[in-house]
């Protein structure tokens, strides 16, 4: 049975539910890098003798610390790796997002990987299974050096802003020159679009920046836009111009208030505690709508990089009758980006599916598992719709996503020849 798209009214409700669930700090604690500078063109060649300083490109990218609260699978500390001939890996956050990597684990890519999409409701991992954040997992891959690209102070802008896509391009060039190896790029949400913009640029010597990149991984990236962002804006715009005054007046007040909030947000002043609402009428919020001119103008992912895309797919419905169970009837994507948009033009797709039945074999299984989990706080248990591993932000806490990240980095490490034996 073909999944039906989400209805307009349900989609609009999803937008508000999403916005009110995304209460995160509007800005990172540290300011982003200064204005981009022109570096000499890198020569990407292997040199096992060079040992770059991890902070050599700090003007563009950050080097997250190793945390005691992030551990290897056996519980032992993560060990610092040599920079000799390493493969640089750059993590890029999304719209109105930020980077913060400390023991609180409340930053993007820094939250514990603690759930698994398993084709039905999803599983919340037992406490004993929680070992690391996604940053920590990447830091454990032999031959890799992990970096973050933080543009949080302009994260409400579109990816063409000089401090976003173009600045990431400068960071890629710097890292490729410093390490003599091609770079791995990982983007969540609009971070994937930031990568596309960066790879459309040339180096300071006029060569394509994409020549300096081997692998790209995107997670929940709205390559063709977010239908939910489009519907949310359309609902407000239409209601604020409605001929029905009872609908028009309050809608216009809200619409105008969102415009004021965006102006305050641009000035680093909080209007509401919800960044997505503050920036809803901003440049990035408008550009993320499906069919926007900004998306149409954005360059596609270059063909000379290996491109893997991860998506989330929350499926609702499913009824059992006379021993047979129907397929789910509604697909919500990850509640922000639908599966087709998230995997558009990817060479490899990883789709995390979470099914939630009304009356089905899955809902029956969930009830049994929940009964079994009573009194066993350390046991794995089914995820509810509120804790689903397939939701947009939860994809950064999901084991399939983490495993895909490791696979992508490993491919680049092997391609770059970054595994250098001790003593060489």
For each residue, the residues with C-beta under 8 A, 3 or more apart:
1: 326 327 329
2:
3: 315 327 328 329 330 331
4: 329 330 331
5: 227 331 338
6: 10 11 14 227 330 331 332 333
7: 10 11
8: 11 12 231 235
9: 12 13
10: 6 7 13 14 330
11: 6 7 8 14 15 227 228 231 232
12: 8 9 15 16 231 232 235
13: 9 10 16 17
14: 6 10 11 17 18 228 332 335
15: 11 12 18 19 228 229 231 232
16: 12 13 19 20 232
17: 13 14 20 21 335
18: 14 15 21 22 228 276 335 336 392
19: 15 16 22 274 276 277 280
20: 16 17 23 274
21: 17 18
22: 18 19 96 274 275 276 393
23: 20 273 274 275
24: 96 97 98 275
25: 28 29 98 100 275
26: 96 265 268 270 275 278
27: 98 152 153 155 268
28: 25 31 32 98 99 100 150 152 153
29: 25 100
30: 150
31: 28 153
32: 28 150 151 152 153 154 163 167
33: 36 58 59 60 61 163 167
34: 59
35: 162 163
36: 33 60 162 163 166 167 170
37: 59 170
38: 170 204
39: 42 170 173 174 177 204
40: 177 204 205
41: 173 177 203 204 205 206 207
42: 39 173 174 176 177 178 203 212
43: 177 180
44: 176 177 180 181 182 211 212
45: 180
46: 85 180 181 416 417
47: 50 85 180
48: 84 85 420 424
49: 84
50: 47 84 85 179 180
51: 82 83 84
52: 56 83 86 178 179
53: 56 83
54: 63 83 145
55: 58 63
56: 52 53 174 178
57: 60 61 147 171 174 175 178
58: 33 55 61 62 63
59: 33 34 37 174
60: 33 36 57 149 167 168 170 171 174
61: 33 57 58 90 147 148 149 171 174 175
62: 58 99 147 148 149 150
63: 54 55 58 145 146 147 148
64: 99 101 110 135 139 146 147 148
65: 101 102
66: 70 77 78 79 80 136 139
67: 70 78 101 102 103 133 136
68: 71 77 103
69: 103 105
70: 66 67 78 131 132 133 135 136 139
71: 68 74 75 76 77 78 131 132 136
72: 75 76 77 78 131 132 140
73: 131
74: 71
75: 71 72 131
76: 71 72
77: 66 68 71 72
78: 66 67 70 71 72 132 136 139 140
79: 66
80: 66
81: 86 139 142 143 144 145
82: 51 86 420
83: 51 52 53 54 86 145 179
84: 48 49 50 51 420 424
85: 46 47 48 50 143 179 180 181 416 417 418 420
86: 52 81 82 83 143 144 145 179 181 418
87: 143 144 145 179 181 182 183 184 214 409 412 413 416 418
88: 144 145 147 175 176 178 179 181 183 184
89: 138 141 144 145 146 147 183 184 186 409 412
90: 61 147 148 149 168 171 172 175 183 184 185 186
91: 99 109 134 135 138 146 147 148 149 186 187 188 191
92: 148 149 168 185 186 187 188 191 192 194 195
93: 97 98 99 108 109 148 149 150 151 152 155 188 189 191
94: 97 108 155 187 188 189 190 191 192 220
95: 155 156 189 190 276 279 284 285 288
96: 22 24 26 155 156 275 276 278 279 284
97: 24 93 94 108 152 155 188 189 190 191
98: 24 25 27 28 93 107 108 150 152 155
99: 28 62 64 91 93 107 108 109 110 148 150 152
100: 25 28 29 104 106 107 108 110
101: 64 65 67 107 109 110 133 135 148
102: 65 67 105 107 110
103: 67 68 69
104: 100 107
105: 69 102 110 111 112 133
106: 100 110 111
107: 98 99 100 101 102 104 110 111
108: 93 94 97 98 99 100 111 188 393 396
109: 91 93 99 101 133 134 135 148 188 396
110: 64 99 100 101 102 105 106 107 133 134 135
111: 105 106 107 108 114 133 134 396 397
112: 105 130 132 133 397
113: 125 130 131 132 133 134 137 397 398 399 402
114: 111 124 125 129 130 397
115: 122 123 124 125 383 387 389 394 397 398 399
116: 122 123 125 389 398 399 400
117: 122 312 352 353 354 389 390 398 400
118: 121 122 123
119: 353 354 355
120: 354 355 362 365 366 382
121: 118 354 355 356 362 366 382 383 384 388
122: 115 116 117 118 354 382 383 387 388 389 390
123: 115 116 118 380 381 382 383 389
124: 114 115 380 381 382 383 387
125: 113 114 115 116 129 130 380 399
126: 129 130 378 379 380
127: 130 377 378
128: 378
129: 114 125 126 380
130: 112 113 114 125 126 127
131: 70 71 72 73 75 113 136
132: 70 71 72 78 112 113 136 137 140
133: 67 70 101 105 109 110 111 112 113 136 137
134: 91 109 110 111 113 137 138 396 397 401 402 405
135: 64 70 91 101 109 110 138 139 146 148
136: 66 67 70 71 78 131 132 133 139 140
137: 113 132 133 134 140 141 402 405 406
138: 89 91 134 135 141 144 146 186 405 406 409
139: 64 66 70 78 81 135 136 144 146
140: 72 78 132 136 137
141: 89 137 138 144 406 409 410 413
142: 81 413 419
143: 81 85 86 87 413 416 418 419 420
144: 81 86 87 88 89 138 139 141 184 409 413 418
145: 54 63 81 83 86 87 88 89 179
146: 63 64 89 91 135 138 139
147: 57 61 62 63 64 88 89 90 91 171 175
148: 61 62 63 64 90 91 92 93 99 101 109 135
149: 60 61 62 90 91 92 93 167 168 171 191 194
150: 28 30 32 62 93 98 99
151: 32 93 154 155 161 163 164 167 168 194
152: 27 28 32 93 97 98 99 155
153: 27 28 31 32 163 268
154: 32 151 157 161 163 164
155: 27 93 94 95 96 97 98 151 152 279 284
156: 95 96 262 265 266 275 278 279 282 283 284 285
157: 154 161 163 164 282 283 284
158: 161 164 283 284 287 294
159: 164 165 190 193 194 196 197 284 287 298
160: 164 165 166 197 294
161: 151 154 157 158 164 165 166 283
162: 35 36 166 167
163: 32 33 35 36 151 153 154 157 166 167
164: 151 154 157 158 159 160 161 167 168 194 197
165: 159 160 161 168 169 194 196 197 198 200 201
166: 36 160 161 162 163 169 170 197 198 201
167: 32 33 36 60 149 151 162 163 164 170 171
168: 60 90 92 149 151 164 165 171 172 194 195 197 198
169: 165 166 172 173 198 199 201 203 209
170: 36 37 38 39 60 166 167 173 174
171: 57 60 61 90 147 149 167 168 174 175
172: 90 168 169 175 176 183 185 198 209 212 213
173: 39 41 42 169 170 176 177 203 204 209 212
174: 39 42 56 57 59 60 61 170 171 177 178
175: 57 61 88 90 147 171 172 178 179 183
176: 42 44 88 172 173 179 180 181 182 183 212
177: 39 40 41 42 43 44 173 174 180
178: 42 52 56 57 88 174 175
179: 50 52 83 85 86 87 88 145 175 176
180: 43 44 45 46 47 50 85 176 177
181: 44 46 85 86 87 88 176 416 418
182: 44 87 176 212 213 214 412 415 416
183: 87 88 89 90 172 175 176 212 213 214
184: 87 88 89 90 144 213 214 215 216 217 408 409 412
185: 90 92 172 195 198 199 213 215 216 217
186: 89 90 91 92 138 191 216 217 218 219 405 408
187: 91 92 94 190 191 192 193 194 195 216 217 218 219 221
188: 91 92 93 94 97 108 109 191 192 218 219 220 221 395 396
189: 93 94 95 97 192 219 220 221 222 336 337 392
190: 94 95 97 159 187 193 194 221 222 284 288
191: 91 92 93 94 97 149 186 187 188 194 195 218 221
192: 92 94 187 188 189 195 196 216 218 219 221 223 309
193: 159 187 190 196 197 221 222 223 295 298
194: 92 149 151 159 164 165 168 187 190 191 197 198
195: 92 168 185 187 191 192 198 199 216 218 301
196: 159 165 192 193 199 200 223 298 299 300 301
197: 159 160 164 165 166 168 193 194 200 201 298 299
198: 165 166 168 169 172 185 194 195 201 209
199: 169 185 195 196 208 209 210 213 216 299 301 302 305
200: 165 196 197 209 298 299 302
201: 165 166 169 197 198 209
202: 205 206 207 208 209
203: 41 42 169 173 206 207 208 209 212
204: 38 39 40 41 173
205: 40 41 202
206: 41 202 203
207: 41 202 203 211
208: 199 202 203 211 302 304
209: 169 172 173 198 199 200 201 202 203 212 213
210: 199 213 302 304 305
211: 44 207 208 304
212: 42 44 172 173 176 182 183 203 209
213: 172 182 183 184 185 199 209 210 216 305
214: 87 182 183 184 305 306 411 412 415 416
215: 184 185 305 306 308 408 409 411 412
216: 184 185 186 187 192 195 199 213 301 305 306 307 308
217: 184 185 186 187 308 309 310 404 405 408
218: 186 187 188 191 192 195 221 223 307 308 309 310 342 346
219: 186 187 188 189 192 309 310 395 396 401
220: 94 188 189 310 311 312 334 336 337 342 392 395
221: 187 188 189 190 191 192 193 218 309 337 341 342
222: 189 190 193 225 226 229 288 290 336 337 341 342
223: 192 193 196 218 309 341 342 343 344 345
224: 290 295 340 341 344
225: 222 229 230 288 289 290 291 292 295 341
226: 222 229 230 288 289 290 336 337 341
227: 5 6 11 230 231 290 338 341
228: 11 14 15 18 231 232 335 336 337
229: 15 222 225 226 232 233 285 288 289 290 336
230: 225 226 227 233 234 289 290 291
231: 8 11 12 15 227 228 234 235
232: 11 12 15 16 228 229 235 236 280
233: 229 230 236 237 280 285 286 289
234: 230 231 237 238
235: 8 12 231 232 238 239
236: 232 233 239 240 251 254 255 258
237: 233 234 240 241 255
238: 234 235 241 242
239: 235 236 242 247 248 251 255
240: 236 237 248 251 252 254 255
241: 237 238 248 252
242: 238 239 247 248 251
243: 248
244: 247 248
245: 248 249
246: 249 250
247: 239 242 244 250 251
248: 239 240 241 242 243 244 245 251 252
249: 245 246 252 253
250: 246 247 253 254
251: 236 239 240 242 247 248 254 255
252: 240 241 248 249 255 256
253: 249 250 256 257
254: 236 240 250 251 257 258
255: 236 237 239 240 251 252 258 259 281
256: 252 253 259 260
257: 253 254 260 261
258: 236 254 255 261 262 277 280 281
259: 255 256 262 263 281
260: 256 257 263 264 271
261: 257 258 264 265 271 272 277 278 279 280 281
262: 156 258 259 265 266 278 279 280 281 282 285
263: 259 260 266 267
264: 260 261 267 269 270 271 278
265: 26 156 261 262 268 269 270 271 275 278 279 282
266: 156 262 263 282
267: 263 264
268: 26 27 153 265
269: 264 265
270: 26 264 265 273 278
271: 260 261 264 265 277 278
272: 261 277 278
273: 23 270
274: 19 20 22 23 277 278
275: 22 23 24 25 26 96 156 265 278 279
276: 18 19 22 95 96 279 280 285
277: 19 258 261 271 272 274 280
278: 26 96 156 261 262 264 265 270 271 272 274 275
279: 95 96 155 156 261 262 265 275 276 282 284 285
280: 19 232 233 258 261 262 276 277 285
281: 255 258 259 261 262 285 286
282: 156 157 262 265 266 279 285 286
283: 156 157 158 161 286 287
284: 95 96 155 156 157 158 159 190 279 287 288
285: 95 156 229 233 262 276 279 280 281 282 288 289
286: 233 281 282 283 289 292 294
287: 158 159 283 284 292 294 295
288: 95 190 222 225 226 229 284 285 292 295
289: 225 226 229 230 233 285 286 292 295
290: 222 224 225 226 227 229 230 295 341
291: 225 230 295 296
292: 225 286 287 288 289 295 296
293: 296 297
294: 158 160 286 287 297 298
295: 193 224 225 287 288 289 290 291 292 298
296: 291 292 293
297: 293 294
298: 159 193 196 197 200 294 295
299: 196 197 199 200 302
300: 196 345
301: 195 196 199 216 305 307 345 346
302: 199 200 208 210 299 305
303:
304: 208 210 211
305: 199 210 213 214 215 216 301 302
306: 214 215 216 347 348 408 411
307: 216 218 301 345 346 347 348
308: 215 216 217 218 346 347 348 349 350 404 408
309: 192 217 218 219 221 223 342 343 344 346 348 349 350
310: 217 218 219 220 342 350 351 352 395 400 401 404
311: 220 333 334 337 339 342 343 349 350 351 352
312: 117 220 333 334 335 337 339 342 351 352 354 389 390 391 392 394 395
313: 331 332 333 334 339 351 352 353 354 390
314: 331 332 333 334 335 354 356 385 388 390 391
315: 3 318 328 330 331 332 353 354 355 356
316: 328 329 330 331 332 356 358
317: 326 327 328 329 330 357 358
318: 315 325 326 327 328 329 355 356 357 358 359 360 362 363
319: 325 326 357 358 359 360
320: 323 324 325 326 357 359 360 361 364
321: 324 326
322:
323: 320
324: 320 321
325: 318 319 320 357 360 361
326: 1 317 318 319 320 321 329 360
327: 1 3 317 318
328: 3 315 316 317 318 331 355 356 357
329: 1 3 4 316 317 318 326
330: 3 4 6 10 315 316 317
331: 3 4 5 6 313 314 315 316 328 338 339
332: 6 14 313 314 315 316 335
333: 6 311 312 313 314 336 337 338 339 341 342
334: 220 311 312 313 314 337 338 342 390 391 392 395
335: 14 17 18 228 312 314 332 391 392
336: 18 189 220 222 226 228 229 333 392
337: 189 220 221 222 226 228 311 312 333 334 341 342 392
338: 5 227 331 333 334 341 342
339: 311 312 313 331 333 342 343 351
340: 224 343 344
341: 221 222 223 224 225 226 227 290 333 337 338 344
342: 218 220 221 222 223 309 310 311 312 333 334 337 338 339
343: 223 309 311 339 340 346 349 351
344: 223 224 309 340 341
345: 223 300 301 307
346: 218 301 307 308 309 343 349
347: 306 307 308
348: 306 307 308 309
349: 308 309 311 343 346
350: 308 309 310 311 400 401 404
351: 310 311 312 313 339 343
352: 117 310 311 312 313 389 390 395 398 400 401
353: 117 119 313 315 390
354: 117 119 120 121 122 312 313 314 315 383 388 389 390
355: 119 120 121 315 318 328 360 362
356: 121 314 315 316 318 328 362 363 385 388
357: 317 318 319 320 325 328 360 361 362 363
358: 316 317 318 319 363
359: 318 319 320 363
360: 318 319 320 325 326 355 357 363 364
361: 320 325 357 364 365
362: 120 121 318 355 356 357 365 366
363: 318 356 357 358 359 360 366 367
364: 320 360 361 367 368
365: 120 361 362 368 369 382
366: 120 121 362 363 369 370 382
367: 363 364 370 371
368: 364 365 371 372
369: 365 366 372 373 381 382
370: 366 367 373 374 381 382
371: 367 368 374
372: 368 369 376 379
373: 369 370 376 379 380 381
374: 370 371
375:
376: 372 373 379
377: 127
378: 126 127 128
379: 126 372 373 376
380: 123 124 125 126 129 373
381: 123 124 369 370 373
382: 120 121 122 123 124 365 366 369 370
383: 115 121 122 123 124 354 387 388 389
384: 121 387 388
385: 314 356 388
386:
387: 115 122 124 383 384 394
388: 121 122 314 354 356 383 384 385 391 394
389: 115 116 117 122 123 312 352 354 383 394 395 397 398
390: 117 122 312 313 314 334 352 353 354 394 395 398
391: 312 314 334 335 388 394 395
392: 18 189 220 312 334 335 336 337 395
393: 22 108 396 397
394: 115 312 387 388 389 390 391 397 398
395: 188 219 220 310 312 334 352 389 390 391 392 398 401
396: 108 109 111 134 188 219 393 401
397: 111 112 113 114 115 134 389 393 394
398: 113 115 116 117 352 389 390 394 395 401 402
399: 113 115 116 125 402 403
400: 116 117 310 350 352 403 404
401: 134 219 310 350 352 395 396 398 404 405
402: 113 134 137 398 399 405 406
403: 399 400 406 407
404: 217 308 310 350 400 401 407 408
405: 134 137 138 186 217 401 402 408 409
406: 137 138 141 402 403 409 410
407: 403 404 410 411
408: 184 186 215 217 306 308 404 405 411 412
409: 87 89 138 141 144 184 215 405 406 412 413
410: 141 406 407 413 414
411: 214 215 306 407 408 414 415
412: 87 89 182 184 214 215 408 409 415 416 418
413: 87 141 142 143 144 409 410 416 418 419
414: 410 411 417 418 419
415: 182 214 411 412
416: 46 85 87 143 181 182 214 412 413
417: 46 85 414
418: 85 86 87 143 144 181 412 413 414
419: 142 143 413 414
420: 48 82 84 85 143 424
421: 424
422:
423:
424: 48 84 420 421
